[in-house]
Amino acid sequence: MKNKLVLPFTLVLIFLISNFMAYTQTNILLQTTAGDIKVLLYDETPQHRDNFIKLVKDGYYDGVLFHRVIPQFMIQTGDPDSKNATADQHLGVGGPNYKIPAEIHPQYFHKKGALAAARQGDAVNPKKESSGSQFYIVQGAPLTNGQLDALQSSGKHTTFTPEQRQAYTTIGGTPHLDAAYTVFGEVTEGLEIVDQIASASTDSRNRPKSDIRIIHATIIK
């Protein structure tokens, strides 16, 4: 009789755990002057997830500019110095006085819509630690299988998985950044807003000539 009861109980427990895990996934709404972008944070990158949640709750991102925008590459934001920046002010070095240890996982790669942490280069940051606040969203562009093969044979990328090939040859991305930066989430709604921001006219420093900013970031269900 005990054995008969164990299986249904186990199934119920698995169902409850899976639903709890789904419920606890964190979604963030970035309300920007160009439109809304919704992102999902990955639980497998807990330090980046928790840091992002904290900054959102503190209102850290409210008012920051997209200070670096490169079409068919990415849009970057999160520099607190950009909130009241003058038109000629150099941006991209601001942030809290800490870094986040790298949480690089092969299953999370730089497909279009990937949410990843900015960081300093390897020469001064060999551990690939992330900026405490700055992040970017990948726009990228579709690549051919031939281009992916060339990256792979040159040693600039490990063997592409079928999932990676499918994404990079359809929606596109920036595969040369894989394994070098922490991808900790992805856009679930608003890719057209990412495209719109990426198409903005920029100056010689890749800063949009007309300010584009995050009005408010908030945690949503």
Beta strands, then each sheet from edge to edge (+ up, - down):
strand 1: 26-32
strand 2: 35-41
strand 3: 66-70
strand 4: 74-77
strand 5: 99-100
strand 6: 114-117
strand 7: 130-131
strand 8: 135-138
strand 9: 183-189
strand 10: 214-220
sheet 1: 3+ 4- 8+ 6- 9+ 2- 1+ 10-
sheet 2: 5+ 7-
end
